[in-house]
């Protein structure tokens, strides 16, 4: 079962109109495109515990407004109880529709929300479930620190454990392009730098899930019976960072999958309000969420991409109130508790594609 983020002891009274005005200004500041002819704005967003936490109507309106910015967006962490998700889609208006998977690990569903005036769903929808003969086995090397020393541990011929949440694939078209999306929320486990071997083994399982996903996508893209060779992997891949020795990103790139680089190293040290742009998490130091393209011509249609830090725009009055009696670090911690409960602990990521 999902563990909800608790509502802070002093609940917010959300004025959605005020927050939406702030979001619109921030969309422009961050150069998030508007929906326009001959362009597809594709996004992905892990909306924490959607259906588990009792979000207010004001919070739902904020989430709906962010989702509406995109023509097609993959959503992760929709709960088995999908009624809150449906309320959000209803707020988005009549031209938006959705498809979703059934539940898997952690009672979660995966969903696609799309603008029916820009996007048409295709005939292929399903889940990625590998057959036993397709299970990969490989060596996984994990970096960690022990007694202030950098070390590595290799788990030899580690066997793949089937996806905890099977990726949800869907075919779509927009303008002159069509493609297959694989919406994922991969196993998290533990961080690789843990001094505990059991934790490192759980991290290695995450690496092997990404490896299995990338291998499946490469095989499907290259196979003669593929519905469409233009495959895009997107969602919460739990990639901690984009460093060269990061085993998770290596597993993705091993099969020639090109990840849209959402980690802007030039912006890491730049503080604006309470947010530094770069990571897709509120802490701004992880690139869990990814959009990765098959080695086909589709990736040549990329116009722009980014991560939208809604946390730097909303709940400003609450930030000011918290900052009156706290240090900056404690203010960030207290403020993020509101963001996690009412909105999410992940930021949406996006890519703009030419469709003409």
Residue, then its C-alpha position, 0 to 999 in steps of 0.5 A: x500500500x502507498x504511504x500518503x504524505x500527511x497533511x501539515x498541522x496547519x492546512x492550507x486554504x487554497x485560492x486556485x485562481x491566485x495559484x493559477x495566475x502564478x503558474x501562468x506567469x511561471x510557465x512563461x518564465x520557464x519557456x514552457x510552450x503553449x499548445x500550437x499547430x504542428x507541435x506536440x507537447x509531450x509530458x510526464x508527471x508522477x503525481x504522488x499518491x493520487x487517490x490516496x491523499x485527500x486533496x482539496x478541490x483547490x489542489x485538484x484545480x492546480x493539478x488540472x491546470x498543470x496537466x492542461x498545459x500538455x497535449x499528451x502526458x503520462x501520469x504515474x501513481x494513480x491509485x486503485x481508487x481512481x476517482x480523484x484522478x477522474x475528477x481532475x480530468x473532468x476539471x480539465x474540460x471536455x476536450x481532454x480524455x484519458x486511458x489507464x492501466x489496471x493496478x499493479x505494485x503498490x496499488x498503482x495505475x499508470x495513465x495517459x491524459x490527452x487533448x483529443x483535438x491534438x492527439x488520437x489514440x491508436x489500436x495498441x495498448x497493453x502492458x510489458x510483461x516479459x516471458x521467462x525466456x526473455x528474462x535478462x541476467x547480467x553483472x551489475x556494478x554498484x558504487x558505494x562508500x565505506x569508511x570514507x572510501x569509494x568502493x564498488x561491488x559487482x553482483x555477478x549474473x544477477x537474475x531479473x525479477x519481473x516488473x513490480x509495476x508493468x510498463x503501460x504501452x500505448x500508441x498515439x498519433x499527432x499531425x504526421x507522426x505516430x509513436x508508441x509510449x511506454x509509461x513506467x514507474x520502475x522499482x526504487x529499492x535503495x540508493x546505490x551508495x548505501x553501506x549495507x549490502x542488502x540495500x545495494x542489492x535492491x539498487x541493483x534490482x532497479x538497474x536490472x529493471x531499467x536494463x530489461x526495459x531498454x532491452x525490450x524496447x530495443x528488441x521491439x523497435x528492431x523487430x519485424x512485427x513491431x506496431x511502431x518502431x518509434x518508441x518513447x520510454x517515459x515516466x519515473x525511472x528512478x534514475x538518481x542522476x546523470x553521472x557517467x558512473x551511474x549504473x541506471x543511466x548506463x543500463x538505458x544507454x547500453x541499448x542506444x536509447x537517448x535520454x532527454x537531458x533534464x539536468x542543466x548543470x549550468x543552473x544547479x547553483x542558481x537559486x531563484x526563490x526557493x528552487x534551483x532548476x535541474x532535478x525533477x524532484x523537489x530537492x532538485x538533486x535527482x533526475x528520477x523522471x526521464x523521457x528517452x527516445x528510440x534510435x530512430x528519426x523521431x528524436x530529430x523532431x525534438x524542438x525543446x524540453x525541460x522540467x517545470x518547477x511549479x514549486x517556485x510559483x505556488x503557495x507564495x503566501x505560505x512560504x512567507x509565513x513559514x519563513x518568518x520564524x524559520x531558517x531557510x533550510x527549515x522553511x524549505x523542509x516545512x514548505x515541501x511538506x505542503x507541496x508533497x501533500x497537496x500537489x506532488x514531490x515530483x515535477x513534470x517533465x516535457x519535450x516539444x516535438x515537430x509534427x508537420 
